Amino acid sequence: MAAISLLRPEGFQIEPAQICAAVVRGHELTLKHRRLSSGIAALDAILDGGLVRGRISEIVGQVGSGRTTIGARFVAAATRAGEVVAWIEESRSFAPADIAAGSANLERVLWASVNERRGHGFDSAGRFRRYRFSAVFKAAELVLKAGGFGLVVIDSGVSAPLPQNIALRLAREAERSATAVVVIAPHRICGTFSALSLKLTRLEASFNRFTPASPALFDGCVIHAATVHNKLGRTGGSAILCGAIDPLASSFAEMHRSQAGAPQRLDASNA
Amino acid sequence: MSRIACILVANFSIAALIRSDSSLAGVALVISDSHAAHAEILSVSEVAARHGVRIGMTLAQARALTAQLTVMPRSEAAERSAAEAIADAAESVSPVVEPGEDGCVWLDLAGLGRFYESEEAIAAELMLRVQRIGMDAAVGIAANREIAHLAACCGGRRVIPERREREFIDWLPIDALNLAAREGGEELEATLARWGLKRLGDLARLNPDALGSRLGRRGIELVRLARGESPRPLHPRRRAEVFTESVELEYGIETLEPLAFVMRAILDRLVERIGMRGLLAGDLLLTLGLTDHRINTRRVAIAAPTNDTRAILTLISLSLEAAPPEAPADTIRIEITPRARRPAQVDMFLPPAPAPDKLETTIARLAALCGPENVGMLTADNTHRPEAVRLDAFQPPPPCVTLSRVEPVDHITRLVIRAIRPALEVEVMSVRGMPEFVRGPRLGARVIAIAGPWRRDGEWWRNGDGESHPPAFCRDYYELELDDGCVYRAFRDPRSDRWFVDGVYD
């Protein structure tokens, strides 16, 4: 024990089970049984602790449902823990200022966007779409093959199911590299290859004004999160989350605290 | 006492040709200035020599000995590349290297005793490294460059121990000096033969002054050479800062696939040379000599230094696809500026990070897939324009010792915007100055709630002379909740009264 306390860096918490076993090696920090926590208690509760490493997780929902916000939250959690993250997208929608404001360390985020211009050689819109579709997952596969990434976020705009060969390759590389893979999409696209699917729905947008004459302020959105598919835990948990423009402003959080809190059971309509 | 190694590639012109085109390796190859029947053969490959073909024969005589004779002209580009490659191989072992002529390179072995068990091991390592760049070399190690060269001329690897140089030299025939290759050498060789001098030992025992009075300065040099006395030390070359390989083709290539096939072999050789020096390939300059005598030059940026030939070749292919050369190419020259590897120190207690070399290769492949302008570290630019971003090279810092975690929260997090790039111009119908309906490409909905406007302006000091200096901006920002279920960030340019949507809260 004394040796461990001498060796371990100050401020780094080692779990009691690991202290009993041995000195914790760096690569054990990304082992599959260690989940990637979002840092949001209500969300972690329905995810059984966070995202599963070495598996594909899906964050599904329409544009505006808060899926980018939740994805960015996982990026923040991973980068602040010293892990390297990749964000791969096909629409150049990554907003670095906002994501950095959410505590993410952008120095640890590898950003890649599939170049839309490169598809212009194709003669029909359908072929063009298929090309981009595979390229974004090909890029993710390259990143996973490099190893050492804690989290790979794939921001895909497609809603059609992923071809099985692509999903299988992605799942295999995620398993091999023990990386948490998050696919952001309008609908579930990975099918049986995803371990977890988190469905997000925007409940309401909150606007207020200090005085009747003053301009209105946009406070944020209230998001309903539900696990609609979970291979490694319970399915059906749901939570109410708040996406705030200014999380430090207490009024918005307090207003919706009554709706949030303990995880709830999922009702049939949300499922 | 200094120790010098000499790397010698025998039959250098042939070796250089085979290196540039590996399909010539097993054929009866001869070098001649012309394909005419009376043209003289200048060099003969080992296979051709086995058929009895000799230097000085005419092509007609050689073809009488073997029907399957391949005749090639001497390629200066291939020889230049091969000579540089040998010097690079030598430089990967010792920093003091002097390139000679016809595939000969000398290197100083001072200080290498700490890295290798013996001089035989150094010689074996040098032979191995030259083999890696596509040639077979002989290596001689001795006290000075002349004796080392003579030792290399004997073939294989030969180490002449200290103070035993005379024993080695004494029994060497005078032919080993290759006097015939020098000006007036044949006459000198005949003179020495007439005097009955057959071995270097015979020459070494002569009085240099007496020989000088008969043969002039050449005579004195010969005696010094035969005695193993070196007239000068090594003149080291400057370390190469760029690596170049060239190929001259017999005919012009006009399609991308065969061109990529040829370039792949060039890149393999370049990457091998760069790798031997412990470096990685950086930006490259591709020069294509076209059949209409024009030159097509292009610079290909490598986002992350890599030695992955496939990734580099993909980047070159993308560049050629985007702007193809105007005519078929018959000369290819690739010049690579190497970059140093990034040092990495892993920590046992911290999360693992991608290995630097693997990360660099991956970034290069991503750059080939997505384009170099779409891969890297995307950060917000230092401006008040919300859409301004800056793309830097992705070089993640090592994990810090004290890990800081995101403060755990109950249920609230920061709302993130999903950017729309470029901003979407929309038509906004307003009532009493407030937006009521938004219509645009892929967008058309009634406004439910509005926040704003908030004016943002800045960069008034810019003169607006182009892309690098955009004009000053002034925008009124709104957050619009539409009845399609999204909250958009929109702005109005008060000068032009045009509306744009540049993001959606997601």
Interface residues (C-beta under 8 A of the other chain):
Chain A: L7 R8 P9 E10 G11 F12 V23 V24 R25 G26 H27 L29 T30 G39 I40 A41 A42 L43 Q62 V63 G64 S65 G66 R67 T68 T69 I70 A72 R73 A76 A77 R80 A81 G82 E83 V84 R92 S93 F94 A95 P96 A97 D98 I99 A100 A101 G102 S103 L106 E107 R108 V109 L110 W111 A112 S113 V114 N115 R117 R118 A135 K138 A139 L142 V143 K145 A146 G147 G148 F149 G150 R202 A205 F207 P215 A216 L217 F218 G220 C221 A239 I240 L241 C242 G243 A244 I245 D246 P247 F252 A253 H256 R257 A260 G261
Chain B: V346 D347 M348 F349 L350 P351 P352 A353 P354 A355 K358 L359 T361 T362 I363 R365 L366 L369 C370 G371 E373 N374 V375 G376 M377 L378 T379 A380 P386 V389 L391 F394 P396 P397 P399 C400 V401 T402 L403 S404 R405 V406 E407 P408 V409 D410 H411 I412 T413 R414 L415 V416 I417 R418 A419 I420 R421 A449 I450 A451 G452 P453 W454 E479 E481 G485 C486 V487 G503 V504 Y505 D506
